[in-house]
């Protein structure tokens, strides 16, 4: 059983696959399944390492580059909770999603944590509201006011779900440093030219101006087949997709789908959410789908990565809310709250919204941003008297961004026969993220929720004896990141260890498929797969094309021995040391950076300390060297610019 060194180092155990005091790297001849002893899960060892964040460029100058996109904070925190790194408070009952350890308050402390614009502070910045909550100003009573009129909270479930603490706020409270009303940058004009033909495919395809890599359009990939990978009773459902890309348009150069690459999915907002928002804003039904001229004064919206410039486009209001503006993934911003305050008719609602936009309401605003997930429709239900015009609301909402999903197979060898023609398919795995909503039911992510709806329609058709291809189900996608660390560092020879948790294991299935084209992978490829319970959550079991018990170790965090992948890494100390000391040896890690990613990196450092007889600093420097040499490749599912399974809000 691993034990902690006085300096915090976790020693590797002495097993048949781990000899921590033997510095000689030996090629593994037979690596059986590792049986991990049960440990006390009431204590968890801390892992401290820097985040592994890659910025990359394609070796092919013609390869389209996808601009980096900030992670969605709700997706990030969802992944963190999966890894057990967030401590959820039991008292008070309001659930908090903010920090992993208590952080002292005070402006100097926060400045020290966030830094002055340094890139390493971005992840922390997303976990904090970023609005200077530590500099809040106390509410002061107006000495000239004779009557103290307390604010009456709106009497509805949506407002109560916000859990706002208003303190001594009254209708005559003096509020300072209230945010100015955000400018209107979006407007509508009637389409007066009757000769212009306009056709919308809002239920299947985004409008043409939603382009990932201009001038290429989003491709409506036909769903060839879907199936559920997890078993009934699994905490999260994971689906497999076969998408037909036979007719995907050719791009310049030699750009193609590659092992370890990913596709970008342009997922729409749910049609029910869009209609609910229309109703809350009072948008008449006959204008929702009526063609109109959209005018913007600048910026990229409603495109994804277009140039920042004024635009004049023909579209519909439904297209914009369905494909262009994110209605649920981002926490509320002060410009949004200030806009709602401007158009709130009820004095109590207006004062509360102004309070959240002021210096006195900084703490409440911070709680609102870092508390349970919120959506724009929930805010409108909470403050029912506020009905801002749709153009003003579109001016402050965030752009609906693509979700990236890694390929789970070798895209160069996957096809299905359709008569005499071979249809080219790509495969991917998608885990559905759910969080409670204010009505008591589940709230699903935009991307995973959309893909689940598509999968369920296909599966239901199959169960009813209907060919799902006849439904003509489509997934709007584009060839995404093909120059990420997984795709760039994969090679056809040399031993490699593949470490993944949850759906992060999916791209490694493609690695194994590709290696099988040229050689037997036994004693060449080792897979460590972390799951909750092998009876419910193991994906792609029996679908690797090899005798899995010879190459794969299953680590269960809630079933079996209650272990994590980092424990298995320490038990494979001999293999880790051999790979690092072999010229073409590689270790790939894919999963959540916080928790799993940091835990695996710390386990690697522990192996280097024991096998190399080094101190902590020297071991960390050794690992940094292996990263630079391309022998240790880790990507995080927490960052939208990486590919294992992106955040989905």
C-alpha positions as CSV (number, residue, x, y, z in Angstrom):
1,X,0.0,0.0,0.0
2,X,1.4,3.4,-0.9
3,X,2.6,5.6,2.0
4,X,3.4,9.2,2.3
5,X,7.0,10.3,2.6
6,X,7.5,13.0,5.2
7,X,8.1,15.5,2.4
8,X,4.7,14.7,0.7
9,X,6.0,12.2,-1.8
10,X,3.9,9.1,-2.2
11,X,6.1,6.1,-2.5
12,X,5.4,3.5,-5.2
13,X,4.4,0.1,-3.9
14,X,6.6,-3.0,-4.3
15,X,4.7,-5.3,-6.7
16,X,5.5,-7.6,-9.7
17,X,5.2,-4.6,-11.9
18,X,6.7,-2.0,-9.6
19,X,10.2,-2.2,-8.1
20,X,10.7,1.4,-6.9
21,X,14.4,0.9,-5.8
22,X,15.6,-0.6,-9.1
23,X,16.8,2.2,-11.4
24,X,17.5,-0.1,-14.4
25,X,14.9,0.2,-17.1
26,X,13.9,-3.2,-18.4
27,X,11.6,-4.0,-21.3
28,X,8.3,-5.5,-20.0
29,X,7.9,-9.1,-21.2
30,X,4.6,-9.8,-19.7
31,X,2.5,-7.2,-18.0
32,X,-0.5,-8.9,-16.4
33,X,-3.6,-7.2,-15.1
34,X,-2.7,-5.1,-12.0
35,X,-4.7,-6.0,-9.0
36,X,-4.9,-2.9,-6.8
37,X,-5.4,-3.3,-3.1
38,X,-8.3,-1.4,-1.5
39,X,-7.4,1.8,0.3
40,X,-9.1,4.1,2.7
41,X,-11.0,6.4,0.4
42,X,-11.9,8.8,3.2
43,X,-8.5,10.4,2.7
44,X,-7.3,11.7,-0.6
45,X,-3.7,12.7,-1.3
46,X,-3.3,16.1,-2.7
47,X,-1.7,16.6,-6.0
48,X,0.2,19.8,-6.9
49,X,1.3,20.4,-10.4
50,X,1.0,23.1,-13.0
51,X,-1.8,22.9,-15.5
52,X,-0.8,21.3,-18.8
53,X,-2.1,23.8,-21.4
54,X,-0.9,23.4,-24.9
55,X,-0.7,26.0,-27.6
56,X,0.0,24.5,-30.9
57,X,0.5,25.2,-34.5
58,X,0.0,22.9,-37.4
59,X,3.0,21.6,-39.4
60,X,0.8,22.0,-42.5
61,X,0.5,25.7,-43.4
62,X,-2.7,24.9,-45.3
63,X,-4.3,23.3,-42.3
64,X,-7.1,25.5,-40.8
65,X,-6.4,26.7,-37.3
66,X,-9.2,26.8,-34.7
67,X,-8.8,29.9,-32.5
68,X,-8.5,29.1,-28.8
69,X,-11.7,29.5,-26.9
70,X,-12.1,30.0,-23.1
71,X,-13.6,27.0,-21.3
72,X,-17.2,27.4,-20.1
73,X,-17.1,27.7,-16.3
74,X,-20.1,25.4,-15.8
75,X,-18.5,22.6,-17.8
76,X,-15.2,23.1,-16.0
77,X,-16.8,22.8,-12.6
78,X,-18.8,19.8,-13.7
79,X,-15.6,18.0,-14.6
80,X,-14.0,19.0,-11.3
81,X,-16.9,17.6,-9.4
82,X,-16.5,14.3,-11.3
83,X,-13.0,14.0,-10.1
84,X,-13.9,14.7,-6.5
85,X,-11.8,17.8,-6.1
86,X,-14.6,20.1,-5.1
87,X,-15.7,20.1,-1.5
88,X,-19.5,20.7,-1.4
89,X,-20.6,22.5,1.7
90,X,-23.3,20.7,3.7
91,X,-24.2,23.7,5.9
92,X,-25.6,26.0,4.7
93,X,-27.6,23.9,2.2
94,X,-26.9,26.2,-0.7
95,X,-24.4,24.3,-3.0
96,X,-21.3,26.2,-3.8
97,X,-19.1,25.4,-6.9
98,X,-16.3,27.9,-6.3
99,X,-13.0,26.9,-4.8
100,X,-11.2,23.7,-4.1
101,X,-9.7,25.1,-0.9
102,X,-10.7,28.0,1.2
103,X,-9.2,31.2,-0.1
104,X,-8.7,34.2,2.2
105,X,-10.5,37.4,1.3
106,X,-9.0,40.8,0.7
107,X,-7.9,42.7,-2.4
108,X,-4.2,42.0,-2.0
109,X,-4.8,38.3,-1.7
110,X,-7.0,38.1,-4.7
111,X,-4.5,40.2,-6.7
112,X,-1.8,37.7,-5.7
113,X,-3.9,34.7,-6.8
114,X,-5.1,36.1,-10.0
115,X,-1.9,37.9,-10.9
116,X,-1.6,40.9,-13.2
117,X,-2.7,39.4,-16.5
118,X,-0.4,36.4,-16.4
119,X,-1.7,33.4,-18.5
120,X,-1.4,30.9,-15.7
121,X,-4.1,32.7,-13.8
122,X,-6.8,32.2,-16.4
123,X,-8.1,28.9,-14.9
124,X,-8.4,30.5,-11.4
125,X,-10.0,33.5,-13.0
126,X,-12.8,31.4,-14.4
127,X,-13.5,29.8,-11.0
128,X,-13.8,33.3,-9.4
129,X,-16.4,35.8,-10.6
130,X,-13.6,38.1,-11.6
131,X,-15.5,41.2,-10.6
132,X,-13.6,42.3,-7.5
133,X,-15.9,40.9,-4.9
134,X,-13.3,41.5,-2.2
135,X,-13.7,45.2,-2.8
136,X,-17.4,45.4,-2.0
137,X,-18.8,48.4,-0.2
138,X,-21.3,48.1,2.6
139,X,-24.9,49.3,2.3
140,X,-25.4,52.6,4.0
141,X,-28.8,54.1,5.0
142,X,-29.7,57.4,3.5
143,X,-29.7,59.9,6.5
144,X,-32.2,62.1,4.7
145,X,-34.7,59.3,4.2
146,X,-37.4,59.2,6.8
147,X,-38.9,55.9,5.7
148,X,-37.0,52.7,5.4
149,X,-38.7,50.6,2.7
150,X,-37.3,47.1,2.7
151,X,-37.1,45.3,-0.6
152,X,-39.7,42.6,-0.9
153,X,-38.2,39.6,-2.7
154,X,-40.2,38.3,-5.8
155,X,-42.4,35.5,-4.7
156,X,-41.6,32.8,-7.2
157,X,-39.6,29.6,-7.3
158,X,-37.1,30.9,-9.8
159,X,-36.0,33.7,-7.6
160,X,-35.8,31.6,-4.5
161,X,-33.5,29.2,-6.4
162,X,-31.0,32.0,-6.8
163,X,-30.3,32.0,-3.1
164,X,-29.6,35.7,-3.0
165,X,-28.7,37.3,0.3
166,X,-29.9,40.9,0.1
167,X,-29.0,41.9,3.7
168,X,-30.3,45.4,4.6
169,X,-31.2,46.3,1.0
170,X,-34.1,48.7,0.8
171,X,-35.8,50.6,-2.0
172,X,-34.0,53.8,-0.9
173,X,-30.6,52.2,-0.3
174,X,-27.8,54.3,-1.8
175,X,-26.0,52.2,-4.5
176,X,-22.6,53.3,-5.9
177,X,-20.5,52.4,-8.9
178,X,-23.5,50.9,-10.6
179,X,-22.6,49.6,-14.1
180,X,-23.5,51.8,-17.0
181,X,-26.2,50.5,-19.3
182,X,-24.4,48.4,-22.0
183,X,-24.6,49.8,-25.5
184,X,-26.9,48.3,-28.1
185,X,-24.9,46.8,-30.9
186,X,-27.7,44.7,-32.5
187,X,-30.8,45.9,-34.3
188,X,-33.4,44.7,-36.7
189,X,-34.8,46.3,-39.9
190,X,-37.6,45.1,-42.1
191,X,-36.7,43.2,-45.3
192,X,-38.2,45.5,-47.9
193,X,-36.7,43.9,-51.1
194,X,-39.3,41.4,-52.1
195,X,-37.0,40.0,-54.8
196,X,-34.7,38.5,-52.2
197,X,-35.3,34.8,-51.7
198,X,-34.7,33.5,-48.2
199,X,-35.0,29.9,-46.9
200,X,-34.2,28.8,-43.4
201,X,-33.3,25.3,-42.3
202,X,-33.3,26.3,-38.6
203,X,-34.2,22.8,-37.3
204,X,-31.3,21.0,-39.2
205,X,-28.6,23.5,-40.1
206,X,-27.2,26.7,-38.8
207,X,-27.3,29.8,-41.1
208,X,-24.4,30.1,-43.6
209,X,-22.8,33.0,-41.8
210,X,-22.0,30.6,-38.9
211,X,-18.7,29.5,-40.4
212,X,-15.9,27.7,-38.5
213,X,-13.1,28.3,-41.0
214,X,-14.2,30.8,-43.7
215,X,-14.9,30.1,-46.4
216,X,-15.8,26.6,-45.4
217,X,-19.4,25.9,-44.2
218,X,-20.7,23.7,-41.4
219,X,-21.2,20.3,-42.8
220,X,-24.5,18.5,-42.0
221,X,-23.1,15.0,-41.4
222,X,-25.7,12.2,-41.7
223,X,-26.1,10.0,-38.6
224,X,-25.3,6.5,-39.8
225,X,-25.7,4.7,-36.5
226,X,-25.8,5.4,-32.7
227,X,-25.8,3.2,-29.6
228,X,-25.5,3.7,-25.9
229,X,-22.2,2.6,-24.5
230,X,-23.0,2.7,-20.8
231,X,-25.4,0.3,-19.0
232,X,-28.7,1.2,-17.3
233,X,-28.0,2.6,-13.9
234,X,-24.8,4.4,-14.9
235,X,-24.5,7.8,-13.3
236,X,-23.9,9.4,-16.7
237,X,-24.9,8.1,-20.1
238,X,-22.4,7.9,-22.9
239,X,-23.4,7.4,-26.5
240,X,-21.4,6.3,-29.6
241,X,-22.0,8.0,-33.0
242,X,-21.1,6.9,-36.5
243,X,-21.2,10.0,-38.7
244,X,-21.1,9.8,-42.5
245,X,-18.5,12.2,-43.9
246,X,-18.2,10.7,-47.4
247,X,-19.3,13.9,-49.0
248,X,-17.3,16.3,-46.7
249,X,-15.9,19.0,-49.0
250,X,-12.2,18.9,-49.8
251,X,-10.0,21.6,-48.3
252,X,-6.7,23.0,-49.5
253,X,-3.5,21.1,-48.8
254,X,-3.5,17.6,-47.2
255,X,-6.0,18.4,-44.4
256,X,-7.9,15.2,-43.4
257,X,-9.3,13.4,-40.3
258,X,-6.5,11.9,-38.3
259,X,-6.1,9.5,-35.3
260,X,-6.4,11.6,-32.2
261,X,-8.0,14.5,-34.0
262,X,-11.4,15.9,-33.2
263,X,-14.5,17.4,-34.8
264,X,-16.3,20.5,-33.9
265,X,-20.1,20.1,-33.3
266,X,-22.3,23.2,-33.8
267,X,-25.1,22.3,-31.4
268,X,-28.3,24.3,-31.3
269,X,-30.1,25.5,-28.3
270,X,-33.1,23.3,-27.5
271,X,-36.2,24.4,-29.4
272,X,-38.3,24.3,-26.2
273,X,-35.9,26.7,-24.5
274,X,-35.9,29.1,-27.5
275,X,-39.8,29.2,-27.5
276,X,-39.8,29.7,-23.8
277,X,-37.5,32.7,-24.1
278,X,-39.7,34.1,-26.9
279,X,-42.7,33.8,-24.6
280,X,-40.9,35.5,-21.7
281,X,-39.8,38.4,-23.8
282,X,-43.2,38.8,-25.4
283,X,-42.0,38.2,-29.0
284,X,-45.1,37.7,-31.2
285,X,-45.3,34.3,-32.8
286,X,-45.8,35.6,-36.4
287,X,-42.4,37.5,-36.3
288,X,-40.3,34.7,-34.8
289,X,-39.7,33.0,-38.1
290,X,-40.1,36.1,-40.3
291,X,-37.1,37.1,-42.4
292,X,-35.5,40.3,-41.1
293,X,-32.4,42.3,-41.7
294,X,-29.9,42.0,-38.8
295,X,-27.5,44.9,-38.3
296,X,-24.5,44.9,-36.0
297,X,-22.2,47.8,-35.2
298,X,-19.1,45.6,-34.8
299,X,-17.6,42.5,-33.3
300,X,-17.7,38.9,-34.5
301,X,-21.2,37.9,-33.5
302,X,-23.3,36.3,-35.0
303,X,-20.4,34.5,-36.7
304,X,-18.1,32.1,-34.7
305,X,-14.6,33.3,-35.7
306,X,-15.3,35.9,-38.4
307,X,-13.6,39.3,-38.6
308,X,-14.6,42.0,-36.1
309,X,-16.7,44.3,-38.3
310,X,-20.1,45.7,-38.7
311,X,-22.5,43.3,-40.5
312,X,-25.9,43.4,-42.3
313,X,-27.4,39.9,-42.8
314,X,-30.7,38.4,-43.6
315,X,-31.9,35.9,-41.0
316,X,-34.7,35.2,-38.5
317,X,-35.0,35.8,-34.8
318,X,-35.4,32.0,-34.3
319,X,-32.1,31.4,-36.2
320,X,-30.3,33.8,-33.9
321,X,-31.6,32.3,-30.7
322,X,-31.1,28.8,-31.9
323,X,-27.6,28.9,-33.4
324,X,-25.9,32.1,-32.4
325,X,-26.4,33.0,-28.7
326,X,-25.7,30.8,-25.7
327,X,-28.7,30.7,-23.4
328,X,-27.4,28.5,-20.6
329,X,-23.6,27.8,-20.5
330,X,-22.2,31.0,-19.1
331,X,-22.8,32.5,-15.6
332,X,-24.7,35.9,-15.6
333,X,-22.7,39.0,-16.2
334,X,-23.1,42.5,-14.9
335,X,-24.1,43.9,-18.3
336,X,-26.9,41.3,-18.5
337,X,-28.1,42.1,-15.0
338,X,-27.9,45.9,-15.6
339,X,-29.9,45.4,-18.8
340,X,-32.6,43.5,-16.9
341,X,-32.7,46.2,-14.3
342,X,-33.2,48.9,-17.0
343,X,-36.4,47.1,-18.3
344,X,-37.8,45.9,-15.0
345,X,-41.1,47.6,-14.2
346,X,-41.5,46.3,-10.6
347,X,-39.5,48.6,-8.2
348,X,-38.3,45.7,-6.0
349,X,-37.0,43.8,-9.0
350,X,-35.3,46.8,-10.4
351,X,-33.6,47.6,-7.1
352,X,-32.3,44.0,-6.7
353,X,-30.9,44.0,-10.2
354,X,-29.3,47.4,-9.7
355,X,-27.9,46.1,-6.4
356,X,-26.3,43.2,-8.2
357,X,-24.7,45.7,-10.6
358,X,-23.3,47.9,-7.9
359,X,-20.3,48.0,-5.5
360,X,-22.6,47.1,-2.6
361,X,-23.9,44.0,-4.3
362,X,-20.4,42.5,-5.2
363,X,-20.6,39.6,-2.8
364,X,-24.2,38.7,-3.9
365,X,-23.1,38.9,-7.5
366,X,-20.1,36.7,-6.8
367,X,-22.5,34.1,-5.2
368,X,-24.8,34.3,-8.2
369,X,-22.0,33.6,-10.6
370,X,-20.3,30.8,-8.7
371,X,-23.4,29.1,-7.3
372,X,-25.7,26.6,-9.1
373,X,-26.1,26.8,-12.8
374,X,-28.2,29.6,-14.1
375,X,-29.9,30.2,-17.5
376,X,-31.2,33.3,-19.1
377,X,-34.8,31.9,-18.9
378,X,-34.4,31.3,-15.2
379,X,-33.4,34.9,-14.6
380,X,-36.4,36.1,-16.6
381,X,-38.7,33.9,-14.5
382,X,-37.1,35.2,-11.4
383,X,-37.6,38.8,-12.4
384,X,-40.9,38.6,-14.4
385,X,-41.4,42.3,-14.9
386,X,-38.2,42.6,-16.9
387,X,-38.8,42.1,-20.6
388,X,-35.9,43.7,-22.5
389,X,-36.2,44.0,-26.3
390,X,-34.6,41.1,-28.1
391,X,-32.0,43.2,-29.9
392,X,-30.8,44.6,-26.5
393,X,-30.6,41.1,-25.1
394,X,-28.7,39.8,-28.0
395,X,-26.2,42.6,-27.5
396,X,-25.1,41.2,-24.1
397,X,-25.4,37.4,-24.6
398,X,-22.4,35.3,-25.3
399,X,-21.8,33.6,-28.6
400,X,-22.9,30.0,-28.9
401,X,-19.6,28.2,-29.5
402,X,-18.9,24.8,-31.0
403,X,-18.2,21.8,-28.8
404,X,-15.3,19.6,-29.7
405,X,-15.3,15.8,-29.5
406,X,-12.3,13.5,-30.1
407,X,-12.5,10.8,-32.7
408,X,-12.7,7.4,-31.1
409,X,-11.4,5.3,-34.0
410,X,-8.9,5.3,-36.9
411,X,-10.7,7.5,-39.4
412,X,-8.6,6.3,-42.3
413,X,-9.9,2.7,-42.2
414,X,-13.5,3.1,-41.1
415,X,-16.1,2.7,-43.8
416,X,-19.4,0.9,-44.4
417,X,-20.5,-0.7,-47.6
418,X,-23.5,0.8,-49.3
419,X,-23.9,-1.4,-52.3
420,X,-20.8,-0.9,-54.4
421,X,-19.8,2.3,-52.6
422,X,-17.9,2.5,-49.4
423,X,-19.3,5.2,-47.1
424,X,-16.6,6.9,-45.0
425,X,-17.5,7.2,-41.3
426,X,-16.0,8.9,-38.3
427,X,-16.8,7.7,-34.8
428,X,-17.0,9.6,-31.5
429,X,-18.2,9.1,-28.0
430,X,-20.3,11.7,-26.1
431,X,-21.1,11.8,-22.3
432,X,-24.2,13.6,-21.3
433,X,-23.7,16.1,-18.5
434,X,-26.6,16.9,-16.2
435,X,-27.1,19.3,-13.4
436,X,-30.2,20.1,-11.4
437,X,-32.3,22.9,-12.7
438,X,-34.5,25.3,-10.7
439,X,-37.7,23.4,-11.5
440,X,-36.2,20.2,-9.9
441,X,-35.4,18.3,-13.0
442,X,-32.2,17.8,-14.9
443,X,-30.5,20.5,-17.0
444,X,-28.4,19.0,-19.8
445,X,-25.5,20.6,-21.7
446,X,-26.1,22.3,-25.0
447,X,-23.9,20.0,-27.0
448,X,-24.4,16.7,-25.1
449,X,-28.1,17.4,-24.7
450,X,-28.5,17.9,-28.5
451,X,-26.5,14.8,-29.3
452,X,-28.5,12.7,-26.8
453,X,-31.8,13.8,-28.5
454,X,-30.4,12.7,-31.8
455,X,-29.1,9.4,-30.5
456,X,-32.4,8.6,-28.8
457,X,-34.4,9.2,-32.0
458,X,-32.1,6.9,-33.9
459,X,-32.2,4.2,-31.1
460,X,-36.0,4.4,-30.8
461,X,-36.3,4.0,-34.6
462,X,-34.2,0.9,-34.5
463,X,-36.2,-0.6,-31.6
464,X,-39.4,0.0,-33.6
465,X,-38.0,-1.8,-36.7
466,X,-37.5,1.4,-38.7
467,X,-34.3,2.1,-40.5
468,X,-32.8,5.1,-38.7
469,X,-31.2,6.3,-42.0
470,X,-34.7,7.0,-43.3
471,X,-35.0,9.7,-40.6
472,X,-32.2,11.7,-42.2
473,X,-30.8,12.7,-38.9
474,X,-28.0,15.3,-39.2
475,X,-25.3,16.6,-36.9
476,X,-23.8,20.0,-38.0
477,X,-20.0,19.6,-37.7
478,X,-16.7,20.6,-39.2
479,X,-13.2,19.1,-39.3
480,X,-11.9,20.5,-36.1
481,X,-8.5,20.3,-34.4
482,X,-6.2,17.9,-36.2
483,X,-2.9,19.4,-34.9
484,X,-3.5,18.9,-31.2
485,X,-0.9,17.0,-29.0
486,X,-2.7,13.6,-29.3
487,X,-2.8,13.8,-33.1
488,X,0.7,15.4,-33.5
489,X,2.6,13.0,-31.2
490,X,1.0,9.7,-32.3
491,X,3.4,7.5,-34.1
492,X,3.2,4.1,-35.7
493,X,6.1,2.5,-33.8
494,X,7.5,2.5,-30.3
495,X,6.0,1.4,-27.0
496,X,3.3,3.6,-25.4
497,X,1.2,3.8,-22.3
498,X,-2.3,5.3,-22.7
499,X,-4.0,6.7,-19.6
500,X,-7.6,8.0,-19.7
501,X,-10.6,8.3,-17.5
502,X,-14.3,8.3,-18.5
503,X,-14.8,9.3,-22.1
504,X,-11.2,10.5,-22.2
505,X,-10.2,6.9,-23.1
506,X,-12.1,7.2,-26.5
507,X,-9.3,8.6,-28.6
508,X,-6.9,5.8,-27.5
509,X,-9.2,3.2,-29.1
510,X,-8.2,4.8,-32.4
511,X,-4.5,4.6,-31.4
512,X,-4.8,0.8,-30.9
513,X,-6.8,0.3,-34.1
514,X,-4.0,2.1,-36.1
515,X,-1.2,0.2,-34.4
516,X,-3.0,-3.1,-35.2
517,X,-2.5,-2.3,-38.9
518,X,1.2,-2.9,-38.7
519,X,2.0,-5.1,-35.6
520,X,0.7,-6.9,-32.6
521,X,0.2,-4.5,-29.8
522,X,0.9,-6.9,-27.0
523,X,3.9,-5.7,-25.0
524,X,3.9,-2.6,-27.2
525,X,0.8,-0.8,-26.0
526,X,-0.6,-0.5,-22.4
527,X,-3.9,1.0,-21.6
528,X,-5.0,2.3,-18.1
529,X,-8.8,3.1,-18.1
530,X,-10.4,4.8,-15.2
531,X,-14.1,4.4,-14.6
532,X,-16.6,4.6,-11.8
533,X,-18.0,1.0,-12.0
534,X,-17.0,-1.5,-14.6
535,X,-20.4,-3.1,-14.6
536,X,-22.1,0.2,-15.7
537,X,-19.6,2.7,-17.0
538,X,-16.9,0.9,-19.0
539,X,-17.1,2.1,-22.6
540,X,-15.9,0.2,-25.7
541,X,-15.5,-3.0,-23.7
542,X,-14.6,-5.8,-26.2
543,X,-14.3,-3.3,-29.0
544,X,-10.6,-2.7,-29.1
545,X,-9.7,-5.4,-31.7
546,X,-7.3,-7.2,-29.3
547,X,-7.4,-9.4,-26.3
548,X,-8.0,-6.6,-23.9
549,X,-6.9,-8.4,-20.7
550,X,-3.3,-8.4,-22.2
551,X,-3.1,-4.7,-22.7
552,X,-5.7,-3.0,-20.5
553,X,-6.0,-2.3,-16.8
554,X,-9.4,-1.2,-15.5
555,X,-9.4,1.0,-12.4
556,X,-12.7,1.6,-10.6
557,X,-13.2,4.6,-8.4
558,X,-16.6,3.4,-7.0
559,X,-16.7,-0.3,-7.7
560,X,-14.2,-3.0,-7.1
561,X,-11.1,-1.7,-5.2
562,X,-12.1,2.0,-5.2
563,X,-8.9,3.2,-6.9
564,X,-8.0,5.9,-9.3
565,X,-5.8,5.8,-12.4
566,X,-2.9,7.5,-10.6
567,X,-2.8,4.5,-8.2
568,X,-2.4,2.2,-11.2
569,X,0.4,4.4,-12.6
570,X,2.3,3.9,-9.4
571,X,1.7,0.2,-9.6
572,X,3.2,0.3,-13.1
573,X,6.4,2.1,-12.0
574,X,8.6,-0.3,-14.0
575,X,6.7,0.3,-17.2
576,X,6.7,4.1,-16.7
577,X,10.4,4.1,-16.1
578,X,11.1,1.9,-19.1
579,X,9.1,4.2,-21.4
580,X,10.9,7.3,-20.3
581,X,14.3,5.6,-20.9
582,X,13.4,4.3,-24.3
583,X,14.1,6.5,-27.3
584,X,10.7,6.1,-28.9
585,X,8.6,5.5,-25.7
586,X,5.6,7.7,-25.0
587,X,3.0,8.2,-22.3
588,X,-0.3,9.8,-23.3
589,X,-2.8,11.1,-20.7
590,X,-6.3,12.3,-21.5
591,X,-8.9,13.4,-19.0
592,X,-9.8,16.1,-16.6
593,X,-6.7,18.2,-15.8
594,X,-7.9,18.9,-12.2
595,X,-8.1,15.7,-10.2
596,X,-7.2,13.0,-12.7
597,X,-4.6,14.9,-14.8
598,X,-2.8,16.4,-11.8
599,X,-3.0,13.1,-10.0
600,X,-1.4,11.2,-12.8
601,X,1.3,13.8,-13.2
602,X,2.1,13.6,-9.5
603,X,2.2,9.8,-9.7
604,X,4.7,10.0,-12.6
605,X,6.8,12.3,-10.5
606,X,6.6,9.8,-7.6
607,X,7.8,7.1,-10.0
608,X,10.8,9.2,-11.1
609,X,11.7,10.1,-7.5
610,X,11.8,6.4,-6.5
611,X,13.2,4.9,-9.7
612,X,15.7,7.6,-10.4
613,X,16.6,8.4,-6.7
614,X,15.9,12.1,-7.3
615,X,14.5,14.8,-5.1
616,X,11.1,16.4,-6.0
617,X,12.6,19.4,-7.9
618,X,14.9,17.2,-10.0
619,X,12.0,14.8,-10.7
620,X,9.7,17.6,-11.8
621,X,12.5,19.0,-14.1
622,X,13.0,15.5,-15.5
623,X,9.2,15.3,-16.4
624,X,9.3,18.8,-17.9
625,X,12.1,17.6,-20.2
626,X,10.1,14.6,-21.3
627,X,7.2,16.9,-22.1
628,X,9.5,19.0,-24.4
629,X,10.8,15.8,-26.0
630,X,7.3,14.5,-26.7
631,X,7.5,11.5,-24.5
632,X,4.8,12.7,-22.0
633,X,1.7,14.1,-23.7
634,X,-1.2,15.2,-21.6
635,X,-4.4,16.9,-22.8
636,X,-7.2,18.1,-20.7
637,X,-10.9,17.7,-21.3
638,X,-11.4,20.9,-19.3
639,X,-10.1,23.1,-22.1
640,X,-12.1,23.8,-25.2
641,X,-8.9,23.9,-27.2
642,X,-8.1,20.3,-26.4
643,X,-9.9,17.3,-27.7
644,X,-10.7,14.5,-25.4
645,X,-14.2,15.6,-24.5
646,X,-14.9,19.2,-24.3
647,X,-16.8,21.2,-22.0
648,X,-20.3,21.2,-22.6
649,X,-22.6,23.6,-21.0
